[in-house]
């Protein structure tokens, strides 16, 4: 029991750390990384709930575990989309900054 | 002994996370994030969740790191230092205190959860025989919460459409940017040729065995996707363009088969996503295989990112 509680506290710590990074880091890609740490903390809280719900011959409640697997894949999809948007945004800002010489390049 | 191991593991995970958040060097943050993901996977093993550990190590840690690294390599080195000023010391302290309070509050809630923990495990155990599956997590993903899994395959597809939408329509036929600049070094080519057959076998095994032991379509798809990426990195195969018809058909086969089985469930089993009695296992395996193909390709295309540049080599 004590062993699992350590993981729950680590999850809570990751949530706080990720939140700090999302708010304080200036680079958007850095914020995406922090967002993933925030998510990892929430998944750990789920894992703790699953481990506490062990019973009926299972070492952990399989329903929260399955939800975390779904969550990890969805978090990756969101990360890939957010990263693509950041890259596009940065390119657009760069184009805007020096559009004078290269204005006619992209038709 | 185990408590000591768990405590050290938790400290290492939190230290890696602190390093990711505290450093201002983005590349250092990405390396620490990779370490954080690997350690987190160990935590999942300690929490008796090998299925999640496999997903975390392949998708949450591995593929996410590649996506961020590729983005860094495409962005200018000095990222918009002209906009705004860096946060003041007092702002750092204020936000730090606020986040610490979130952590403390969450810890308090977690430490005072009701003692006979609520659990749906008995219901799962009771109904597992009807699914003809041995892995309870596969049972939840494919039967009890199949709706979530259908929507998840659709979400992955939607994210890919979003990524492709980052370029104008007329550039969609271009191939994604190369994974590595220039010619691949010999060791990478050798690794691709030597490792990929084993990787493909292992990915297929994970999908097949996932019905009864830890593993499954997401873990298998992630391994298959990494093998595809390794082949592209070595220049053995080239990335397909977003307009490739075969690619699009294979991306759609998983969600469409899953939805078709779901709709057929109304007439065959009396409920959306109900499986015909007696045929549960073959239908589930067919859906798993089709979903694996679609998810693996979607993961590869998500990592490759939007079409970039006309250079196809």
Interface residues (C-beta under 8 A of the other chain):
Chain A: X2 X3 X4 X5 X6 X7 X8 X9 X10 X11 X12 X13 X14 X15 X16 X17 X18 X19 X20 X21 X23 X24 X25 X26 X27 X29 X30 X32 X33 X34 X36 X37 X40 X43 X44 X45 X47 X48 X49 X50 X51 X52 X53 X54 X55 X56 X57 X58 X59 X60 X61 X62 X63 X65 X66 X67 X68 X69 X70 X72 X73 X74 X75 X76 X77 X78 X79 X80 X81 X83 X84 X85 X86 X87 X88 X90 X93 X94
Chain B: X2 X3 X6 X7 X10 X13 X14 X17 X18 X20 X21 X24 X26 X29 X30 X33 X36 X37 X40 X43 X44 X46 X47 X48 X49 X51 X52 X55 X56 X59 X60 X63 X64 X67 X68 X71 X72 X74 X75 X76 X79 X80 X84 X86 X87 X91 X92 X95 X96 X99 X100 X102 X103 X104 X106 X107 X110 X111 X113 X117 X118 X119 X120 X121 X122 X124 X125 X126 X136 X137 X139 X140 X141 X144 X145 X148 X149 X152 X155 X156 X158 X159 X160 X162 X163 X166 X216 X218 X295 X299 X302 X303 X305 X306
